[in-house]
Amino acid sequence: MSLEQVEAVLLAARDRPTFAHQLAQAPAILTGYDLTPEERHALVDFDVAALEDMGVAKDLVGAASVIGRPR
């Protein structure tokens, strides 16, 4: 698991609306990130519980709302 990679995706989604839109429409955009299948799933499905369990900073978990909808 790479918390840094997960947080990098969330930062990009928060700071670049185009990236967030692309991620929501075509999760293959994550190919350039070193993520486990679980990390990919949590990001694409906006799985708040999984992101929090990974130790993602609370402010970044909230930023993930630009990717998908809460479960």
C-alpha positions in Angstrom: 0.0 0.0 0.0 1.2 3.5 -0.8 -0.6 6.1 1.2 1.4 8.7 -0.6 0.1 7.6 -4.0 -3.5 7.6 -2.8 -3.1 11.1 -1.4 -1.4 12.2 -4.6 -4.5 11.1 -6.5 -6.8 12.9 -4.1 -4.7 16.1 -4.2 -4.8 16.0 -8.0 -8.6 15.5 -8.0 -9.0 18.4 -5.5 -6.7 20.8 -7.3 -7.5 19.9 -10.9 -11.2 19.5 -11.7 -10.4 18.1 -15.2 -8.4 15.3 -13.5 -11.3 14.6 -11.2 -13.8 14.5 -14.1 -11.5 12.1 -16.1 -11.1 9.9 -13.0 -14.9 9.7 -12.6 -15.4 8.8 -16.3 -12.3 6.7 -17.0 -10.6 5.2 -14.0 -7.8 4.0 -16.3 -6.3 7.4 -15.7 -4.9 5.8 -12.5 -2.5 3.7 -14.5 0.4 6.0 -13.8 0.0 5.6 -10.0 1.4 2.7 -8.0 -1.8 1.6 -6.4 -3.1 -1.7 -5.1 -6.5 -3.0 -6.4 -8.0 -2.0 -3.0 -6.7 1.5 -3.3 -8.0 1.8 -6.8 -11.4 0.6 -5.7 -11.6 3.0 -2.8 -10.7 5.9 -5.0 -13.0 5.1 -7.9 -15.9 4.2 -5.7 -15.3 7.0 -3.2 -15.3 4.5 -0.4 -14.9 6.8 2.6 -14.5 4.0 5.1 -11.7 2.4 3.1 -9.9 5.7 2.6 -10.1 6.4 6.3 -8.9 2.9 7.2 -5.9 3.5 4.9 -5.0 6.6 7.0 -5.8 9.2 4.4 -5.9 12.7 5.9 -9.5 13.7 6.8 -9.3 16.8 4.6 -8.3 14.7 1.6 -11.1 12.2 2.2 -13.5 15.1 2.0 -11.8 16.3 -1.2 -12.6 12.9 -2.8 -16.2 13.9 -3.1 -15.3 15.5 -6.4 -14.6 12.0 -7.8 -17.7 10.2 -6.8 -20.6 10.0 -4.3 -20.4 8.9 -0.7 -21.4 5.3 0.1 
